[in-house]
Amino acid sequence: MPRVIADTDDGVAITLDELCDALDAASWDPRDEDAFAEMGVWLARLGRNRTFLSDLAIGELERRFTGQEGNSYGAQVLMLRPPGRRYALRANFWPALDDAVVRAGGTAPFFYDLPHDHNFSFLTVGYLGPGYWSDYYLFDGESHGEAGDPARLVFDERARLEPGKLMLYRAHRDVHVQLPPDSFSVSLNVLGYDRAQPWRTQYRFDVERNTIAQAMTATPSEALVTIAAHLGGDAGIALAAELAVHHPHPRMRRTARAGLPAGDHRDLDARMADDPDPRLARAARARLR
């Protein structure tokens, strides 16, 4: 289960700007679990401000959502602050099964019944309503692989993000299956961010088989390398071959090799046969055979 943080504060409520000022001023690191957890007191204080979110919602409606132009999360999320050097802020909406938006469009936009982890840590607090339910599992944090590989998930418990409950979801450690709340609910998040995050893979799981179902992460450069290899002539092929050998992340090395057009790539495969990632090395040796 995510780390539950006791709210021992004195009941102070703060504004969104005050939360941002506190996060900016402190010398915390989103990769440091204890340091990130200490920032939870500030999110809890914002959670006690019962008017800021409705004020923001009214303002966005009046401005036709011009403040959400960079929001890549879809209709479930109202971005409170876009991603910066260390964090982003958002409000998440969790409709119940009998709410009109679910009856009209189903549950898929809200990621219900989707077992997954996160490639970033984040703080969350229940803000409105009874809170969504989750089945929580522990992930060993070291497992990585492809669809069908063992996940070694350990079931923890089913619990609800109740109003005022403050938790820290730990990257590659906490896995959850979110379930609809009993009635419409809202949570607030402080999302940790660092530059390496896009290269850390988020997974979807098959909890019945206890396996990895899908690697969910991709970066824009992984699409661009395929375009370069197919449309960039010799220069594009040379760049993809270079990335297939020397890029620091195995996902990009795999993508670059797979994106090469058909041809004689035996020299490249000979170099990839010694790849530090055993999967890539085995695949290169198989192609050589």
C-alpha positions in Angstrom: 0.0 0.0 0.0 1.2 3.6 -0.6 2.8 5.2 2.4 0.1 6.8 4.6 1.2 10.1 6.1 -0.2 11.2 9.4 -1.6 14.7 9.2 -0.6 16.2 12.6 -1.0 19.8 11.5 -3.1 22.4 13.3 -5.8 22.7 10.8 -4.3 25.6 8.8 -5.7 26.1 5.2 -3.5 27.7 2.5 -4.0 28.9 -1.1 -2.6 27.2 -4.2 0.0 29.9 -4.6 1.2 29.3 -1.0 1.6 25.6 -1.7 3.7 26.4 -4.8 5.8 28.9 -2.8 6.4 26.2 -0.1 7.4 23.6 -2.7 9.7 26.0 -4.5 11.4 27.2 -1.3 12.1 23.8 0.2 15.2 21.8 -0.8 13.4 18.5 -1.3 14.1 15.9 -4.0 11.2 14.0 -5.6 13.4 10.9 -5.7 13.9 11.0 -1.9 10.9 9.2 -0.3 11.3 10.8 3.1 11.9 14.3 1.8 8.9 14.0 -0.5 6.7 12.7 2.3 7.6 15.8 4.4 6.0 18.0 1.7 2.7 16.2 2.3 1.8 18.6 5.1 1.5 21.4 2.6 -0.8 19.4 0.3 -2.9 18.6 3.3 -3.2 22.3 4.1 -4.4 23.0 0.5 -6.9 20.2 0.9 -8.5 22.1 3.8 -9.1 25.1 1.5 -12.7 24.3 0.5 -13.1 27.1 -2.2 -10.0 27.2 -4.3 -10.9 24.4 -6.6 -14.4 25.6 -7.4 -13.0 29.1 -8.0 -10.5 27.6 -10.5 -13.2 25.5 -12.2 -15.4 28.6 -12.6 -12.5 30.6 -14.0 -11.6 27.8 -16.5 -15.2 27.6 -17.7 -15.4 31.3 -18.2 -12.1 31.3 -20.1 -13.1 28.3 -22.2 -10.3 26.2 -20.6 -7.5 28.4 -22.0 -5.5 27.6 -18.8 -5.6 23.9 -19.7 -4.0 24.0 -23.1 -1.0 22.0 -22.0 -3.1 19.4 -20.1 -2.3 16.0 -21.6 -4.3 14.0 -19.1 -7.7 14.5 -20.6 -11.1 15.3 -19.0 -10.3 13.5 -15.7 -7.7 16.1 -14.7 -7.7 19.8 -14.0 -4.0 20.9 -14.0 -3.3 23.2 -11.1 0.3 23.9 -12.1 2.1 22.5 -15.2 5.2 20.4 -14.9 8.2 22.3 -13.7 11.7 21.4 -12.5 10.5 19.1 -9.7 6.8 18.9 -9.6 3.3 19.4 -11.2 0.0 19.8 -9.4 -3.4 18.5 -10.5 -6.9 17.7 -9.3 -8.3 14.3 -10.4 -12.0 13.7 -10.8 -13.5 10.3 -9.9 -17.1 9.8 -11.0 -19.3 7.0 -9.6 -20.7 4.3 -11.9 -24.1 6.0 -12.0 -22.8 9.5 -12.8 -23.9 10.8 -16.2 -20.3 11.1 -17.5 -19.8 7.3 -16.9 -23.2 6.4 -18.4 -22.3 8.4 -21.5 -18.7 7.4 -22.0 -17.9 4.4 -19.9 -15.1 3.9 -17.3 -12.1 3.8 -19.6 -11.3 7.5 -19.5 -10.9 7.2 -15.7 -8.6 4.2 -15.7 -10.8 2.1 -13.5 -10.0 -1.6 -13.2 -6.5 -1.1 -14.8 -3.7 -2.6 -12.6 -0.7 -0.3 -13.0 2.3 1.3 -11.3 3.8 4.7 -11.9 7.2 5.9 -13.1 7.1 8.8 -10.7 6.2 9.2 -7.1 3.3 11.4 -6.1 1.5 12.8 -3.0 -2.3 12.5 -2.9 -5.0 13.7 -0.6 -8.7 13.0 -0.6 -10.5 16.4 -1.3 -14.1 15.8 -2.0 -16.5 12.9 -1.7 -16.0 9.5 -0.1 -13.0 8.7 -2.3 -12.1 6.1 -4.9 -11.4 2.5 -3.9 -8.2 0.7 -4.8 -6.8 -2.8 -4.6 -3.2 -2.3 -3.6 -0.3 -4.5 -4.4 3.4 -4.2 -3.7 5.9 -4.4 -6.6 9.5 -5.3 -5.8 10.8 -2.1 -7.6 13.5 -4.0 -9.4 11.4 -6.2 -11.8 11.4 -5.0 -15.4 10.7 -6.7 -18.6 8.1 -7.3 -21.3 4.6 -8.6 -21.6 4.3 -12.1 -20.1 7.2 -11.7 -17.7 6.5 -12.5 -14.0 5.5 -9.5 -12.0 5.8 -11.0 -8.4 3.0 -8.7 -7.1 2.0 -9.1 -3.5 -1.6 -8.2 -2.6 -1.8 -5.8 0.3 -5.4 -4.6 0.9 -8.5 -2.8 -0.5 -8.8 0.7 0.8 -10.4 4.0 0.0 -8.8 7.5 -0.4 -11.1 9.1 2.2 -11.4 12.9 2.7 -8.2 14.2 4.3 -6.3 10.9 3.9 -2.8 11.7 2.8 -0.6 9.2 1.0 2.6 8.9 -1.0 2.6 6.6 -4.0 6.1 5.4 -4.6 7.4 5.0 -8.1 7.8 1.3 -9.2 6.8 0.2 -5.7 3.1 0.7 -5.3 0.6 -0.9 -7.8 -3.1 -0.3 -7.6 -6.3 -1.2 -9.3 -8.6 1.9 -9.0 -12.3 1.3 -8.5 -15.1 3.8 -8.8 -16.1 5.7 -5.6 -19.5 5.3 -4.1 -20.2 8.9 -5.2 -18.4 11.6 -7.2 -15.0 12.3 -5.6 -11.9 14.5 -6.1 -8.3 14.0 -5.1 -5.4 16.5 -5.2 -1.9 15.4 -6.3 1.7 16.7 -6.1 3.5 14.8 -8.9 7.2 14.4 -8.6 9.2 15.0 -11.7 12.8 14.7 -12.9 14.4 14.6 -16.3 15.1 10.9 -16.3 11.4 10.1 -15.7 10.4 9.5 -19.4 12.9 6.7 -19.6 11.5 4.8 -16.6 8.9 2.4 -17.8 5.4 2.3 -16.4 3.7 -1.1 -16.5 0.2 -2.5 -16.7 -0.2 -5.8 -15.0 -2.3 -9.0 -15.2 -3.0 -9.6 -11.6 -4.7 -12.9 -12.2 -1.6 -14.3 -13.9 0.7 -12.1 -11.8 2.6 -11.0 -14.9 3.5 -7.8 -16.8 0.7 -7.2 -19.3 2.2 -4.2 -21.1 5.0 -1.6 -20.9 3.0 1.6 -21.2 5.8 4.3 -21.6 7.1 5.7 -24.8 9.0 8.9 -25.7 8.7 11.1 -28.8 12.2 10.3 -29.7 11.3 6.6 -30.1 8.9 7.5 -32.8 11.3 9.9 -34.4 14.1 7.4 -34.8 11.8 5.2 -36.9 10.9 8.1 -39.1 14.6 9.0 -39.5 15.6 5.4 -40.4 12.9 5.1 -43.1 13.0 8.6 -44.6 16.4 10.0 -43.8 18.4 8.0 -46.2 21.9 6.9 -45.3 22.2 9.6 -42.6 19.0 8.4 -40.9 20.0 4.8 -41.0 23.4 5.6 -39.6 21.8 7.6 -36.8 19.5 4.7 -35.9 22.3 2.2 -36.0 24.4 4.5 -33.7 21.5 4.8 -31.2 20.9 1.0 -31.3 24.4 0.5 -29.9 25.2 3.5 -27.8 21.9 5.0 -26.4 22.0 4.6 -22.6 18.5 3.1 -22.4 17.7 -0.4 -23.7 14.2 0.7 -24.7 15.6 3.1 -27.2 18.3 0.7 -28.4 15.6 -1.9 -29.1 13.4 0.7 -30.8 16.2 2.0 -33.0 17.2 -1.6 -34.2 13.6 -2.5 -34.9 13.0 0.7 -36.8 15.8 0.0 -39.4 14.5 -0.9 -42.9 15.1 -4.4 -44.2 18.7 -4.9 -45.3 22.0 -6.4 -44.3 22.6 -5.3 -40.7 25.0 -8.1 -39.7 27.7 -5.8 -38.6 25.3 -3.9 -36.3 23.9 -7.2 -34.8 27.5 -8.4 -34.2 28.0 -5.2 -32.1 24.7 -5.7 -30.3 25.4 -9.3 -29.5 27.4 -7.9 -26.5 24.7 -5.5 -25.4 24.5 -5.2 -21.5 20.8 -5.9 -21.7 20.5 -9.7 -22.0 17.3 -9.5 -24.0 18.8 -7.3 -26.7 22.0 -9.5 -26.8 20.0 -12.7 -27.2 17.9 -11.1 -30.0 21.0 -9.9 -31.9 22.6 -13.4 -31.6 19.4 -15.0 -32.9 19.4 -12.7 -35.9 23.0 -13.5 -36.7 22.2 -17.2 -36.6 
